[in-house]
Amino acid sequence: MSTYWDAHHETMSRDQLAEIQLKRLKALVEKVYTSVPFYRQAFQEKGITPGEIHSLEDLRKLPFTTKKDLRDTYPFGLFAVPRSEIVRMHASSGTTGKPIVVGYTKKDLDNWADLVARCFVMAGGTREDVVQNAYGYGLFTGGLGIHYGAERLGATIVPISGGNTARQIMLMQDFGTTILTATPSYTLFLADEMIAQGLDPHILPLKAGIFGAEPWSNNMRVQLEEKLGIIAHDIYGLSEVLGPGVAMECPYKNGLHIFEDHFIPEIIDPETEQPLPYGQRGELVFTTLTKEGFPVIRYRTRDISALYPEKCACGRTHIRMERITGRTDDMLIIRGVNVFPSQIESVLLEFGETEPHYLLVVDRKAAMDDLEIQVELSSSMFSDKIAGLEVLERRLRERILSVLGISAKIKLVEPKSLPRSEGKAKRIIDKREI
């Protein structure tokens, strides 16, 4: 039988859910109109007032919010409560300009902990578990978001943060870690390091992993589950909307359940900005329904997904989102073909002769885009004869062309030669921008 953290909200009928959403949406629109000058102006430019929101379909009348809007109102321009009511702030790294600052009231943090506790229960978590949290702590929302959710569940949390791989492995053994939370790329690095040390990960009590913060393929999931002997769950969130805990995979792994009592999701065409029907892939958009400190209306995430409304076999009625395949702003366009790193990763891992560590190098030669895929050989293939490696290169090149419709140069490199990351993996070097 399925278990739930909040069975009432997680399994309520679609009609009940819509009723809650509409009530909260009306309150949200009224709140931001009166409390946030940015939204009041945006509403006025669209010629709409809060009193015109009568149904969930009226959400489409409201303006979008973009990352640029968040930067332009830095630092507190989108806060809907006085700064004195904000008990915590997080921020992006600001590597491409001013950072995005998000604020939380005490109630926001309480709701956030509850939502992440829902996620842990989806992964089979209980108060008996030991959770090793290898997400980064600090201004990044991942570490603290996961931390307080695990505490709300009643589990034992090991707040080790990212990096310090040798200690990660030692504590995993000594503390009896049962659930690991981290980026999938760093988790794979951890698994490889265990094996390199002669440690069989399967003897550990580790049973589940909750992985996110970067797109990852189903083939990457297979690698993680086989190497660590776990069930790998995808978690979704972003600072602008909340942090981790917006959506989560249940054991059926048939998409991530979006917690619709707190968020309204949409899928739009990123070019026309028009809503797309269920099942059609496009840009994911979120409206927050319960956030007090930093609510957002129709926030364009740039993440690519699709929505499915059918009830899941786990019993949850919340809409499911397809696992993120990439982003509209890190999507590669190679000679007119749209390609996401996760699609290339999936093809590379089909063969079983390479490791899921790769780098995409894009350049422009004679006005033509040129893609080189550097991928690490498996240890068993590294000692293979040159003729065998040439055959593998050709097979990979042909498969990339067949599946993705692009030609690419394949460069096989020795194991552990590509840079590793303790957080999000850097997959792309685009020299066309230089």
MILOZA-295117 format. One line per 5 residues: number of its first residue (from 1); their letters; for each residue x, y, z of N, C-alpha, C. Coordinates in steps of 0.1 Angstrom, whole numbers. Layout:
% MILOZA-295117
NUM	a	X Y Z X Y Z X Y Z ~ ... .
END
This chain:
% MILOZA-295117
1	mstyw	8 -12 0 0 0 0 9 13 0 ~ 4 23 -7 11 35 -7 9 43 6 ~ 20 50 10 19 58 22 21 73 18 ~ 15 81 27 15 95 24 19 103 36 ~ 25 115 34 28 124 45 15 132 48 .
6	dahhe	7 136 38 -5 144 39 -15 138 30 ~ -21 126 35 -30 119 26 -42 127 21 ~ -47 136 30 -59 144 26 -56 153 14 ~ -45 160 13 -42 168 2 -36 161 -10 ~ -29 150 -7 -22 143 -18 -32 134 -26 .
11	tmsrd	-43 131 -20 -52 121 -27 -66 127 -29 ~ -68 140 -27 -82 146 -28 -86 146 -43 ~ -99 147 -46 -104 147 -59 -99 159 -67 ~ -99 158 -80 -95 170 -88 -105 181 -86 ~ -117 179 -84 -127 190 -81 -123 197 -68 .
16	qlaei	-120 189 -58 -116 195 -45 -104 203 -46 ~ -94 198 -54 -82 205 -56 -84 218 -63 ~ -92 218 -74 -95 230 -81 -102 240 -73 ~ -110 236 -63 -117 245 -54 -106 252 -45 ~ -97 245 -40 -86 250 -32 -78 260 -40 .
21	qlkrl	-74 255 -52 -66 264 -60 -72 277 -64 ~ -85 277 -67 -91 289 -71 -92 299 -59 ~ -95 294 -47 -96 302 -35 -83 309 -33 ~ -72 301 -34 -59 306 -31 -54 315 -42 ~ -57 312 -54 -53 321 -65 -59 335 -64 .
26	kalve	-72 335 -60 -79 348 -59 -72 356 -47 ~ -69 349 -36 -62 356 -25 -48 361 -29 ~ -41 353 -37 -28 356 -42 -28 369 -50 ~ -37 369 -60 -38 380 -70 -41 393 -62 ~ -50 392 -53 -53 404 -45 -41 409 -37 .
31	kvyts	-34 399 -31 -22 403 -23 -11 410 -31 ~ -7 404 -42 4 410 -50 0 423 -56 ~ -13 424 -59 -18 437 -65 -16 449 -55 ~ -19 446 -43 -19 456 -33 -5 458 -26 ~ 3 447 -26 16 448 -19 28 448 -27 .
36	vpfyr	27 445 -40 39 445 -48 38 454 -60 ~ 44 466 -60 43 475 -71 46 470 -85 ~ 55 460 -86 58 454 -99 46 447 -105 ~ 39 439 -96 28 432 -101 16 442 -104 ~ 14 452 -96 3 461 -98 5 468 -112 .
41	qafqe	17 472 -115 20 478 -128 18 468 -139 ~ 23 455 -137 21 445 -147 7 442 -150 ~ -2 442 -140 -16 440 -141 -22 451 -149 ~ -18 463 -146 -24 475 -152 -20 475 -167 ~ -8 471 -170 -4 471 -184 -12 460 -192 .
46	kgitp	-16 450 -185 -24 440 -192 -39 443 -191 ~ -42 454 -184 -56 459 -183 -65 449 -175 ~ -59 444 -164 -67 434 -156 -66 438 -141 ~ -77 435 -134 -77 438 -120 -80 425 -112 ~ -77 424 -100 -79 411 -92 -94 406 -93 .
51	geihs	-103 416 -94 -117 412 -94 -121 404 -106 ~ -113 404 -116 -116 397 -129 -112 382 -129 ~ -106 378 -118 -102 364 -117 -114 356 -111 ~ -121 349 -120 -133 341 -115 -131 326 -116 ~ -122 322 -124 -119 307 -126 -105 305 -128 .
56	ledlr	-101 292 -127 -87 289 -129 -82 292 -144 ~ -92 292 -153 -88 295 -167 -84 310 -168 ~ -89 318 -159 -85 332 -159 -71 335 -156 ~ -64 324 -151 -50 326 -149 -42 330 -161 ~ -48 326 -173 -41 329 -186 -41 344 -189 .
61	klpft	-50 352 -182 -51 366 -184 -39 373 -177 ~ -33 367 -167 -23 373 -159 -9 374 -166 ~ -1 383 -162 12 385 -169 22 374 -164 ~ 32 371 -173 43 362 -169 53 370 -160 ~ 60 362 -153 72 367 -145 84 360 -151 .
66	tkkdl	95 367 -153 107 361 -158 119 363 -149 ~ 130 356 -152 142 358 -144 147 372 -145 ~ 145 378 -156 150 392 -158 142 401 -148 ~ 129 399 -147 121 407 -137 126 406 -123 ~ 130 394 -120 136 392 -106 149 399 -104 .
71	rdtyp	157 399 -115 170 406 -114 167 422 -114 ~ 158 426 -122 155 440 -123 150 446 -110 ~ 143 438 -101 137 442 -89 146 439 -77 ~ 159 435 -80 169 432 -69 170 444 -59 ~ 171 441 -46 170 428 -40 157 424 -35 .
76	fglfa	148 434 -31 136 430 -24 123 435 -31 ~ 125 439 -44 113 445 -51 101 436 -52 ~ 103 423 -52 91 414 -53 86 408 -40 ~ 92 412 -29 87 407 -16 73 413 -14 ~ 65 405 -9 51 409 -6 48 412 8 .
81	vprse	58 411 17 56 414 31 68 424 35 ~ 67 431 46 78 439 50 90 431 53 ~ 102 436 50 114 429 52 115 423 66 ~ 109 430 76 110 425 90 103 412 92 ~ 94 408 83 87 395 84 94 384 76 .
86	ivrmh	105 387 69 113 377 62 123 371 72 ~ 122 358 75 131 352 84 143 345 78 ~ 143 343 65 154 337 58 154 342 43 ~ 166 344 38 168 347 24 178 338 17 ~ 175 334 5 184 327 -3 187 335 -16 .
91	assgt	197 331 -23 200 339 -35 208 330 -45 ~ 206 333 -58 214 326 -68 228 331 -68 ~ 237 324 -76 251 328 -76 253 341 -82 ~ 244 346 -91 246 358 -98 257 358 -108 ~ 261 347 -113 272 346 -123 269 353 -136 .
96	tgkpi	256 355 -139 253 362 -152 247 376 -149 ~ 250 382 -138 244 395 -134 241 395 -120 ~ 231 404 -116 227 405 -102 221 391 -98 ~ 223 387 -86 217 375 -81 202 376 -79 ~ 195 365 -80 181 365 -77 179 362 -62 .
101	vvgyt	172 371 -55 170 370 -40 156 366 -37 ~ 155 355 -29 141 351 -25 140 351 -10 ~ 128 354 -5 126 355 9 115 346 14 ~ 116 342 26 107 333 32 102 338 46 ~ 89 337 48 84 340 61 85 327 70 .
106	kkdld	81 328 82 81 316 91 71 306 85 ~ 60 311 81 50 301 75 55 295 62 ~ 62 303 54 68 297 42 77 286 45 ~ 86 287 55 95 277 59 88 265 64 ~ 77 267 71 69 256 77 63 248 65 .
111	nwadl	57 255 55 52 248 44 62 241 36 ~ 74 247 34 85 241 27 89 228 33 ~ 91 228 46 95 216 54 84 205 52 ~ 72 208 52 61 198 50 62 192 36 ~ 64 201 26 65 196 12 77 186 10 .
116	varcf	88 190 16 100 181 14 97 168 22 ~ 90 169 33 87 157 40 78 147 32 ~ 69 153 24 61 145 14 70 138 5 ~ 81 145 0 90 139 -9 97 127 -3 ~ 102 129 9 109 117 16 100 105 17 .
121	vmagg	87 108 21 78 96 22 76 89 9 ~ 75 97 -2 74 91 -16 86 82 -18 ~ 98 85 -13 110 77 -15 111 66 -4 ~ 100 63 3 100 53 14 106 57 27 ~ 108 71 28 114 76 40 106 75 53 .
126	tredv	112 72 64 105 72 77 114 79 88 ~ 109 80 100 117 86 110 129 77 114 ~ 129 64 109 140 55 112 152 57 103 ~ 150 65 93 161 67 83 172 76 87 ~ 184 74 81 195 83 82 197 89 68 .
131	vqnay	195 102 68 196 109 55 210 117 54 ~ 218 113 44 230 120 42 228 130 31 ~ 229 143 35 225 154 26 238 160 20 ~ 241 156 7 253 161 0 249 173 -9 ~ 238 179 -8 235 191 -15 242 202 -7 .
136	gyglf	246 213 -15 253 224 -9 245 232 0 ~ 250 236 12 243 245 21 248 259 18 ~ 240 268 23 243 282 21 231 290 13 ~ 235 299 4 225 306 -3 217 298 -13 ~ 223 287 -18 216 277 -26 205 270 -18 .
141	tgglg	193 269 -23 182 264 -16 182 249 -13 ~ 190 241 -21 190 227 -20 193 221 -6 ~ 204 225 -1 209 219 12 199 222 23 ~ 196 234 26 187 237 37 172 232 35 ~ 168 233 22 155 228 19 153 213 22 .
146	ihyga	163 205 18 163 191 21 164 189 36 ~ 173 196 42 176 195 57 164 196 65 ~ 156 206 64 145 208 72 133 199 69 ~ 132 194 57 122 184 53 125 171 60 ~ 138 167 61 142 155 67 139 156 82 .
151	erlga	142 168 88 139 169 102 124 169 105 ~ 116 175 96 102 174 97 97 160 97 ~ 103 152 89 99 138 88 102 131 101 ~ 113 136 108 117 129 120 129 120 118 ~ 135 120 105 147 112 102 159 118 108 .
156	tivpi	170 111 109 183 116 113 190 122 101 ~ 193 135 102 200 141 91 215 143 93 ~ 223 140 83 237 142 83 240 153 74 ~ 242 165 79 244 177 70 258 179 65 ~ 263 170 57 276 170 53 279 180 42 .
161	sggnt	269 184 34 270 193 23 278 186 11 ~ 281 193 1 288 187 -11 303 186 -8 ~ 309 178 -16 323 177 -16 328 168 -5 ~ 342 168 -3 348 160 7 345 145 6 ~ 347 140 -6 342 127 -10 347 116 -1 .
166	arqim	359 116 4 364 106 12 356 105 25 ~ 353 117 31 345 117 43 331 113 40 ~ 325 116 29 312 112 25 311 97 26 ~ 321 90 20 321 76 19 323 70 33 ~ 332 75 41 334 70 55 321 71 63 .
171	lmqdf	315 83 63 303 85 71 291 76 66 ~ 291 74 53 280 65 47 281 51 53 ~ 294 47 55 296 34 61 294 34 77 ~ 300 44 83 299 44 98 286 48 104 ~ 278 57 97 265 61 102 254 53 97 .
176	gttil	256 44 88 245 36 82 235 44 74 ~ 240 52 65 231 61 57 222 52 49 ~ 209 56 49 199 48 42 193 56 30 ~ 194 69 31 189 78 20 200 88 17 ~ 203 89 4 213 99 0 206 110 -8 .
181	tatps	209 122 -6 204 134 -13 216 141 -19 ~ 216 143 -33 227 150 -39 223 152 -54 ~ 232 158 -61 230 159 -76 234 145 -81 ~ 227 141 -92 230 128 -98 245 127 -103 ~ 250 137 -108 264 137 -113 274 134 -102 .
186	ytlfl	272 141 -91 281 139 -79 279 125 -73 ~ 267 121 -73 264 107 -68 271 97 -76 ~ 271 98 -89 278 89 -97 293 89 -94 ~ 299 101 -92 313 102 -88 315 95 -75 ~ 306 97 -65 307 90 -52 308 75 -54 .
191	ademi	299 70 -63 298 55 -65 311 50 -71 ~ 316 58 -81 329 54 -88 340 54 -78 ~ 341 64 -69 351 64 -59 350 52 -49 ~ 338 49 -45 337 37 -36 343 25 -43 ~ 339 23 -56 343 11 -63 359 11 -64 .
196	aqgld	364 23 -67 379 25 -69 386 21 -56 ~ 379 23 -44 385 20 -31 384 6 -27 ~ 377 -2 -36 374 -16 -33 362 -18 -24 ~ 354 -8 -23 342 -10 -15 330 -13 -24 ~ 323 -23 -20 311 -27 -28 299 -19 -22 .
201	philp	294 -10 -30 283 -1 -25 270 -9 -20 ~ 269 -21 -26 257 -29 -23 257 -35 -9 ~ 268 -34 -2 268 -39 12 263 -28 22 ~ 262 -16 17 257 -5 25 242 -6 27 ~ 237 0 38 223 -1 40 215 10 32 .
206	lkagi	222 16 23 216 26 14 205 20 6 ~ 193 26 7 181 21 0 175 30 -11 ~ 177 43 -9 171 52 -19 180 65 -20 ~ 178 71 -32 185 84 -34 175 94 -39 ~ 176 106 -35 167 117 -40 176 127 -47 .
211	fgaep	175 127 -60 185 134 -68 178 145 -77 ~ 185 157 -78 179 168 -86 190 178 -88 ~ 185 190 -91 193 202 -94 199 203 -107 ~ 198 192 -115 203 192 -129 195 181 -137 ~ 193 183 -150 186 173 -158 194 160 -158 .
216	wsnnm	188 149 -158 195 136 -159 186 126 -166 ~ 192 117 -173 184 108 -181 180 95 -174 ~ 171 87 -180 168 75 -174 179 65 -175 ~ 188 66 -185 200 58 -185 209 61 -173 ~ 210 74 -170 218 77 -158 211 71 -145 .
221	rvqle	198 71 -145 191 64 -134 196 49 -133 ~ 196 43 -144 200 28 -144 214 27 -138 ~ 223 36 -143 237 35 -138 237 37 -123 ~ 230 47 -118 230 50 -103 224 38 -95 ~ 213 33 -100 206 22 -93 215 9 -93 .
226	eklgi	221 6 -104 229 -6 -105 242 -5 -97 ~ 248 7 -97 261 8 -90 259 9 -75 ~ 248 15 -71 246 17 -56 236 8 -50 ~ 228 0 -59 218 -9 -53 207 -1 -46 ~ 202 10 -52 192 18 -46 180 20 -56 .
231	iahdi	170 27 -51 160 32 -60 163 47 -61 ~ 164 52 -73 168 66 -76 155 74 -79 ~ 152 84 -71 140 93 -73 145 107 -78 ~ 137 112 -87 139 126 -92 131 136 -83 ~ 138 146 -79 131 157 -71 132 170 -80 .
236	yglse	122 178 -79 123 190 -87 119 202 -78 ~ 126 213 -81 123 226 -75 133 236 -80 ~ 130 249 -77 139 260 -81 136 271 -71 ~ 147 278 -69 146 289 -58 135 299 -61 ~ 133 302 -73 123 313 -76 109 309 -72 .
241	vlgpg	107 296 -72 93 291 -69 92 286 -54 ~ 103 280 -49 104 275 -36 118 270 -32 ~ 122 261 -40 134 253 -37 130 238 -40 ~ 138 228 -35 134 215 -37 121 212 -30 ~ 112 204 -36 99 201 -30 87 206 -37 .
246	vamec	90 211 -49 78 215 -58 72 203 -64 ~ 80 193 -67 75 180 -73 85 169 -70 ~ 79 157 -71 88 145 -67 82 133 -73 ~ 91 123 -76 87 110 -82 83 101 -71 ~ 72 94 -73 68 83 -64 75 70 -69 .
251	pykng	73 59 -62 80 47 -66 77 42 -80 ~ 65 46 -86 61 42 -99 69 49 -110 ~ 76 60 -107 85 67 -116 78 70 -129 ~ 66 74 -128 58 78 -140 56 93 -141 ~ 67 100 -139 65 115 -138 66 119 -124 .
256	lhife	68 132 -122 69 138 -108 56 144 -105 ~ 51 141 -93 39 147 -88 41 162 -84 ~ 34 171 -90 35 185 -86 25 187 -74 ~ 29 194 -64 20 196 -52 11 207 -55 ~ 0 204 -61 -9 214 -67 -17 222 -57 .
261	dhfip	-17 217 -44 -24 226 -34 -15 238 -31 ~ -2 238 -36 7 249 -33 11 256 -46 ~ 10 249 -58 15 255 -70 5 251 -82 ~ 3 261 -91 -4 258 -103 6 257 -115 ~ 7 246 -121 16 244 -132 9 247 -146 .
266	eiidp	17 252 -155 12 253 -169 24 249 -178 ~ 20 245 -190 30 243 -201 27 252 -212 ~ 36 260 -217 34 270 -227 44 267 -239 ~ 40 272 -250 49 273 -262 59 284 -258 ~ 72 282 -258 81 293 -253 82 304 -263 .
271	eteqp	78 302 -276 78 312 -286 66 321 -286 ~ 54 314 -286 41 321 -287 36 325 -274 ~ 41 318 -263 36 320 -249 22 315 -247 ~ 17 307 -257 3 302 -256 3 288 -248 ~ -7 286 -240 -8 273 -232 -9 261 -242 .
276	lpygq	-2 250 -238 -3 238 -246 -11 228 -238 ~ -17 218 -246 -25 208 -239 -17 198 -232 ~ -24 190 -223 -17 179 -216 -10 170 -225 ~ 2 165 -221 9 156 -229 18 162 -239 ~ 17 175 -242 26 182 -252 37 189 -245 .
281	rgelv	49 187 -250 61 192 -244 63 207 -247 ~ 67 215 -236 69 229 -238 76 234 -225 ~ 75 247 -223 81 254 -212 72 253 -199 ~ 78 250 -188 71 248 -176 69 262 -169 ~ 57 265 -165 54 278 -158 47 275 -145 .
286	fttlt	51 282 -134 45 280 -121 39 293 -115 ~ 28 291 -109 22 302 -100 22 296 -86 ~ 28 303 -76 28 299 -62 14 303 -56 ~ 9 294 -48 -4 297 -42 -4 300 -27 ~ 7 296 -20 7 297 -5 19 305 0 .
291	kegfp	29 309 -9 40 317 -5 37 331 0 ~ 41 335 11 38 348 17 49 358 13 ~ 62 354 15 73 364 14 76 367 0 ~ 76 357 -9 80 359 -23 72 351 -32 ~ 59 355 -34 50 348 -43 54 352 -58 .
296	viryr	52 343 -67 54 346 -81 41 341 -89 ~ 38 349 -99 27 346 -108 32 342 -122 ~ 29 331 -126 32 326 -140 47 327 -142 ~ 55 322 -134 70 323 -135 75 313 -146 ~ 82 318 -156 87 310 -167 100 304 -162 .
301	trdis	100 291 -161 111 284 -155 122 281 -165 ~ 119 281 -178 128 277 -189 130 262 -190 ~ 124 255 -180 126 240 -181 116 234 -190 ~ 120 224 -197 111 217 -207 105 205 -201 ~ 92 204 -202 85 192 -196 71 191 -203 .
306	alype	63 182 -198 49 180 -202 41 176 -190 ~ 28 178 -190 19 175 -179 10 164 -182 ~ 7 156 -172 -2 145 -173 -12 144 -161 ~ -25 145 -164 -35 147 -153 -40 134 -147 ~ -37 123 -153 -44 110 -149 -39 106 -135 .
311	kcacg	-48 100 -127 -44 96 -114 -33 85 -115 ~ -24 86 -106 -12 77 -106 -16 64 -98 ~ -9 53 -101 -11 40 -94 -8 41 -79 ~ 0 51 -75 3 53 -61 -9 59 -53 ~ -19 63 -60 -31 69 -54 -31 84 -53 .
316	rthir	-20 90 -57 -19 105 -56 -27 111 -68 ~ -34 121 -66 -42 127 -77 -35 140 -83 ~ -25 144 -77 -18 156 -82 -12 153 -96 ~ -13 163 -104 -8 162 -118 7 158 -118 ~ 11 151 -129 24 146 -130 31 154 -141 .
321	merit	44 158 -139 52 164 -149 63 154 -154 ~ 65 155 -167 75 147 -173 89 151 -167 ~ 98 142 -166 111 146 -161 117 156 -170 ~ 125 165 -165 130 176 -172 140 171 -183 ~ 138 174 -195 147 170 -206 158 180 -208 .
326	grtdd	156 192 -204 166 203 -206 159 216 -204 ~ 166 227 -208 161 240 -206 162 248 -219 ~ 153 257 -220 153 265 -233 165 274 -233 ~ 171 277 -222 183 285 -222 196 278 -221 ~ 196 264 -220 209 257 -221 208 247 -232 .
331	mliir	197 248 -240 195 240 -252 205 243 -262 ~ 211 233 -268 221 236 -279 213 236 -292 ~ 216 245 -301 211 245 -314 223 242 -324 ~ 223 230 -329 234 226 -338 228 225 -352 ~ 233 234 -360 228 234 -374 213 233 -375 .
336	gvnvf	206 241 -367 192 242 -367 185 231 -359 ~ 192 222 -353 185 211 -346 187 214 -331 ~ 175 213 -324 175 215 -309 180 203 -302 ~ 190 204 -293 195 192 -286 198 196 -272 ~ 194 187 -263 197 189 -249 208 179 -244 .
341	psqie	216 183 -235 227 174 -230 221 160 -225 ~ 210 161 -219 204 148 -214 200 138 -225 ~ 197 144 -237 194 135 -248 207 128 -253 ~ 218 135 -253 230 129 -257 235 119 -247 ~ 233 123 -234 237 114 -223 230 100 -225 .
346	svlle	217 101 -227 209 89 -229 214 80 -240 ~ 218 86 -251 224 78 -262 237 72 -258 ~ 246 80 -252 259 75 -248 258 63 -239 ~ 248 63 -230 247 52 -220 240 40 -225 ~ 235 40 -237 229 28 -243 239 17 -245 .
351	fgete	251 21 -247 261 11 -252 268 3 -241 ~ 268 9 -229 275 2 -218 290 1 -219 ~ 296 8 -229 310 8 -230 317 21 -227 ~ 308 31 -223 313 44 -218 307 47 -205 ~ 314 56 -198 309 61 -185 300 73 -187 .
356	phyll	291 76 -178 282 88 -179 289 101 -175 ~ 302 102 -180 309 114 -178 313 119 -192 ~ 308 131 -195 310 135 -209 310 151 -209 ~ 315 156 -221 316 170 -222 313 173 -237 ~ 304 183 -239 300 187 -253 308 200 -256 .
361	vvdrk	316 200 -266 323 211 -271 318 216 -284 ~ 312 228 -284 306 233 -297 315 245 -302 ~ 318 244 -315 325 255 -321 319 258 -335 ~ 324 269 -341 319 272 -354 331 273 -363 ~ 330 265 -374 341 265 -383 336 267 -397 .
366	aamdd	341 277 -404 336 280 -418 321 282 -418 ~ 316 290 -408 302 293 -406 293 281 -404 ~ 299 270 -400 291 258 -397 294 254 -382 ~ 283 250 -376 284 245 -362 291 231 -362 ~ 300 230 -352 308 217 -351 306 212 -336 .
371	leiqv	302 200 -335 300 194 -321 309 183 -319 ~ 317 184 -308 325 173 -304 320 167 -291 ~ 318 154 -290 314 148 -278 325 140 -272 ~ 330 145 -260 341 138 -253 335 130 -243 ~ 337 117 -243 331 108 -234 341 98 -228 .
376	elsss	341 95 -216 350 86 -209 347 71 -213 ~ 357 64 -216 356 50 -218 354 43 -205 ~ 347 31 -205 346 23 -193 360 17 -191 ~ 363 13 -179 376 7 -176 379 -5 -184 ~ 369 -13 -187 371 -25 -195 375 -22 -209 .
381	mfsdk	369 -11 -214 372 -8 -228 385 0 -230 ~ 390 6 -219 402 15 -221 414 7 -226 ~ 415 -5 -222 426 -13 -226 424 -21 -239 ~ 413 -18 -246 409 -25 -258 418 -20 -270 ~ 418 -28 -280 426 -25 -292 421 -13 -299 .
386	iagle	430 -6 -306 426 6 -313 414 3 -323 ~ 414 -8 -329 404 -11 -339 390 -12 -332 ~ 390 -17 -320 377 -18 -313 372 -5 -309 ~ 382 5 -305 378 18 -302 372 26 -314 ~ 378 23 -325 373 30 -337 359 25 -341 .
391	vlerr	357 12 -338 343 7 -341 333 14 -331 ~ 337 15 -318 328 21 -309 325 36 -312 ~ 336 43 -317 334 57 -321 324 58 -332 ~ 325 49 -342 316 49 -354 302 46 -349 ~ 300 36 -340 287 32 -336 280 44 -328 .
396	lreri	288 50 -320 283 62 -312 279 73 -322 ~ 287 76 -331 285 87 -341 272 84 -349 ~ 271 71 -353 259 68 -361 246 68 -353 ~ 247 64 -340 235 64 -332 231 78 -329 ~ 240 87 -326 237 101 -324 230 107 -336 .
401	lsvlg	235 104 -348 229 109 -360 215 103 -362 ~ 213 90 -359 200 84 -361 190 89 -351 ~ 194 91 -338 184 94 -328 181 109 -328 ~ 192 117 -329 191 132 -327 191 140 -340 ~ 195 133 -351 196 140 -363 207 150 -365 .
406	isaki	218 148 -357 229 157 -359 242 148 -360 ~ 252 154 -368 265 147 -369 274 153 -358 ~ 282 144 -352 291 149 -342 304 141 -342 ~ 315 147 -338 327 140 -337 327 134 -323 ~ 331 121 -322 332 114 -309 346 113 -306 .
411	klvep	350 117 -294 363 116 -288 363 108 -276 ~ 368 96 -276 369 87 -265 381 91 -256 ~ 379 93 -243 390 97 -235 391 87 -223 ~ 402 87 -217 405 77 -207 396 79 -194 ~ 394 69 -186 385 70 -174 391 80 -165 .
416	kslpr	382 88 -159 385 98 -149 393 110 -154 ~ 393 112 -167 401 123 -173 393 136 -174 ~ 379 135 -174 371 147 -175 369 153 -161 ~ 367 166 -160 366 172 -147 353 167 -140 ~ 354 166 -127 343 162 -118 337 174 -111 .
421	segka	325 173 -107 319 184 -100 313 179 -87 ~ 314 187 -76 307 184 -64 293 189 -63 ~ 289 196 -73 275 201 -74 269 198 -88 ~ 264 208 -95 259 206 -109 271 203 -118 ~ 270 193 -127 280 190 -136 280 201 -148 .
426	kriid	292 205 -152 293 214 -163 295 205 -176 ~ 285 205 -184 284 196 -196 288 203 -209 ~ 288 216 -210 289 223 -223 300 233 -223 ~ 308 233 -233 317 244 -236 313 249 -250 ~ 307 261 -250 303 266 -263 312 277 -267 .
431	krei	321 274 -276 331 284 -281 325 293 -291 ~ 313 291 -295 307 300 -305 304 314 -299 ~ 304 314 -286 301 327 -279 313 335 -276 ~ 325 330 -279 337 337 -276 341 346 -288 .
END
